[in-house]
């Protein structure tokens, strides 16, 4: 699916001037700090913002200066930050409310399919008021699917949930595109959420698109200034191997090198795992270090060293074909005599590892 | 001081013994006000929904008007309804003046703007939350209004109880159009006014106690509906 946007508006001190064309497949994260305009853009795609500019999907003009296709005539399903379920209907009633209004020509998604996908079979006869936040969001997602959309829009759907509910919902959301053959746009300012489920990322800052592409590439190259909270890093892909239950540690094979990360429950051996490593959490040593608490010591090759203004330098490392970034100081680079092509050891604390299941 | 205490004791006796005259007045009060509030809800709530959901010319003026009419003085309502129902008035032929029906009409006129304005507020804030979702689902304005009315049912009970409290306590309108006729149109508030002027403090106080008890009960019901988190 090809999405083409040319949106502009101004209110308060905020200026939106976002134009770009994006190929949507899998989960595409619309990422940026709070106030960057993410929700505004999502609402424009959904059809809630007339007069905001141009929205075109697969060559079909959904809105521009003179035309406006109403929200219910667009083949999109929207999930809001809070569930917005009707309290006077049971869960099944809420689902039927959407199913009755489904797009006949859309993907043939039945209530049974949506209920199964979201794991809400036990909830169908309950009242929305008796549900937890996570359960309400599951129902809201099922309801959005039942309108039979060709594109699913999610506006910070996990924003109001606690960690456990988030952890339970993320894999479910990640599975939706393949399961129902529809792309998802997932708005979030939480990089932890995005690294776990997105395959692509569109980055937004101050009302402008500042980059888009595959997630791993975006994580590596995204300007740290896109967001105060974002930090440059790298996404590594590996396979789960053994689990050390006594210490709640999981080993990951990164193609020759093994690293350890915290994990209460074991991952199934052979399972693909993605970990995000922030550049500041990676150090470089000339050889393996003994008598140190850092567990992960991985042999790597320096591919480049980029000194920055001021004290810092960013070192790019090659780990069996995968890229790793280390943030260091120019002083360290000089003292250790680091140069591209050198064989060194990357040091990573286990506690610095973010996990992504796929 | 002696009189006051004696009055209170006598009043309590009247209430507790279920004095027939007292019971008749209470029953009529409840019937008149209850009917008036039901009618006011039937008109006011759909009107509130229309004002919350609809987009039509004159909507702003209507909202302003219902809000302003919330503070309508009961005696003015009584006067207007009296003019409509009196022999010289356009509806005089119906012969309703000085009947409980006239009192019901007056109280319904008094309470309808309150119900309409409060319902509109409740539904408008609810619409703010749901409008995008309802638009995405392609719900029509009528469907939207009906859905919101159903979803807001507990908040609307609160609105109805607010109307009930207002109607049962007013005296001006029912006095003018009902006439405070014994065994016909005498309700609690008009009876209190009359008995007080006659110096019959015991009956007036007894009615006052019942009126306060009803007010307390209505407010307790309001709190119960408002506090239940499932219905908030």
Interface residues (C-beta under 8 A of the other chain):
Chain A: X43 X46 X47 X48 X70 X71 X72 X73 X76 X77 X78 X80 X84 X86 X87 X88 X97 X98 X101 X127 X129 X130 X147
Chain B: X129 X130 X132 X133 X135 X136 X137 X138 X139 X147 X150 X151 X153 X229 X230 X231
